[in-house]
Amino acid sequence: MSVRIEIIDRDITTLDVDAIVNAANEQLLPGGGVCGAIHAAAGPGLAVECRSLGGCPTGQARISGGHGLTARHVIHAVGPVWHGGGMDEGGLLAGCYRHCYRLADDAGLS
């Protein structure tokens, strides 16, 4: 797998890319902040699809369509809440990143 990562400073909801990554909760429900902005820009179809995915455990990710976004997919990544480092937060976060890359690769995203 060849991965190109680009860091940019723009509104994530306007990017014309294969996928954006959303910091999601385990229920994959619309939240606040960036997650809320992504759901608002994508329209109600994103929340409907997310509900059909059945949630996502911490340390993993799920992929959906982009719906009303210019991004063709949204990868919903559920990272851990930091509890001081004694609850394998680092391992869960690393697993979350690996899962995002695997989903992108499996979907043929570039």
C-alpha positions as CSV (number, residue, x, y, z in Angstrom):
1,M,0.0,0.0,0.0
2,S,1.4,3.4,-1.0
3,V,0.1,6.2,1.1
4,R,0.3,9.9,0.5
5,I,-0.6,12.2,3.4
6,E,-1.2,15.9,2.8
7,I,-1.7,18.4,5.6
8,I,-3.8,21.4,4.7
9,D,-5.6,24.2,6.6
10,R,-9.1,24.3,5.0
11,D,-12.7,23.5,5.8
12,I,-12.8,19.7,5.8
13,T,-16.4,19.8,4.6
14,T,-15.4,21.4,1.2
15,L,-12.5,19.1,0.3
16,D,-12.8,17.4,-3.1
17,V,-11.0,14.2,-2.1
18,D,-11.6,10.4,-2.0
19,A,-12.2,10.5,1.8
20,I,-12.1,12.6,4.8
21,V,-11.6,11.3,8.3
22,N,-14.2,12.2,11.0
23,A,-13.4,11.9,14.7
24,A,-16.5,9.9,15.6
25,N,-18.2,8.5,18.7
26,E,-18.9,4.8,19.2
27,Q,-22.6,5.3,18.1
28,L,-21.5,7.1,14.9
29,L,-24.1,9.8,15.7
30,P,-23.7,13.4,14.8
31,G,-21.8,15.2,17.5
32,G,-20.4,18.6,18.1
33,G,-17.4,20.4,16.5
34,V,-15.9,19.0,13.3
35,C,-18.1,15.9,13.5
36,G,-21.3,18.1,13.7
37,A,-20.0,20.2,10.8
38,I,-19.4,17.1,8.7
39,H,-22.9,15.8,9.3
40,A,-24.5,19.2,8.7
41,A,-22.7,19.6,5.4
42,A,-23.4,16.0,4.3
43,G,-27.1,16.2,5.0
44,P,-29.4,13.7,6.7
45,G,-28.3,10.7,4.5
46,L,-25.0,10.5,6.3
47,A,-26.7,10.0,9.7
48,V,-29.1,7.4,8.2
49,E,-26.1,5.4,6.7
50,C,-24.2,5.7,10.0
51,R,-27.1,4.3,12.0
52,S,-27.1,1.3,9.6
53,L,-23.5,0.6,10.3
54,G,-24.3,-0.5,13.8
55,G,-21.8,1.6,15.7
56,C,-18.0,1.2,16.0
57,P,-15.8,0.2,18.9
58,T,-13.1,2.4,20.2
59,G,-9.9,1.8,18.3
60,Q,-11.6,1.0,15.0
61,A,-13.2,2.9,12.1
62,R,-16.1,2.5,9.6
63,I,-16.5,3.9,6.1
64,S,-19.6,5.6,4.6
65,G,-20.5,7.5,1.5
66,G,-19.9,11.2,1.4
67,H,-23.6,12.0,0.7
68,G,-23.8,15.8,0.2
69,L,-20.1,16.4,0.7
70,T,-17.6,16.8,-2.2
71,A,-15.6,14.1,-0.5
72,R,-16.7,10.7,-1.9
73,H,-16.4,8.9,1.5
74,V,-16.2,9.6,5.2
75,I,-14.0,7.4,7.4
76,H,-15.4,7.5,10.9
77,A,-12.6,6.9,13.3
78,V,-13.3,6.3,17.0
79,G,-10.2,7.1,19.0
80,P,-9.9,6.6,22.7
81,V,-10.5,9.1,25.5
82,W,-7.3,9.8,27.4
83,H,-7.3,8.4,30.9
84,G,-3.7,8.9,31.8
85,G,-2.2,6.2,29.7
86,G,-3.0,3.2,31.8
87,M,-5.9,2.0,29.7
88,D,-4.0,1.2,26.5
89,E,-5.0,4.5,24.9
90,G,-1.9,4.5,22.7
91,G,-2.6,1.0,21.4
92,L,-6.2,1.9,20.7
93,L,-5.2,5.1,18.8
94,A,-2.6,3.2,16.8
95,G,-5.2,0.6,15.9
96,C,-7.6,3.3,14.9
97,Y,-5.1,4.7,12.5
98,R,-4.3,1.3,11.1
99,H,-8.0,0.6,10.6
100,C,-8.5,3.9,8.7
101,Y,-5.6,3.0,6.3
102,R,-7.0,-0.5,5.8
103,L,-10.5,0.8,5.0
104,A,-9.1,3.3,2.5
105,D,-6.9,0.6,0.9
106,D,-9.8,-1.9,0.8
107,A,-12.0,0.7,-0.9
108,G,-9.3,1.5,-3.5
109,L,-9.1,5.1,-2.3
110,S,-6.1,7.2,-3.4
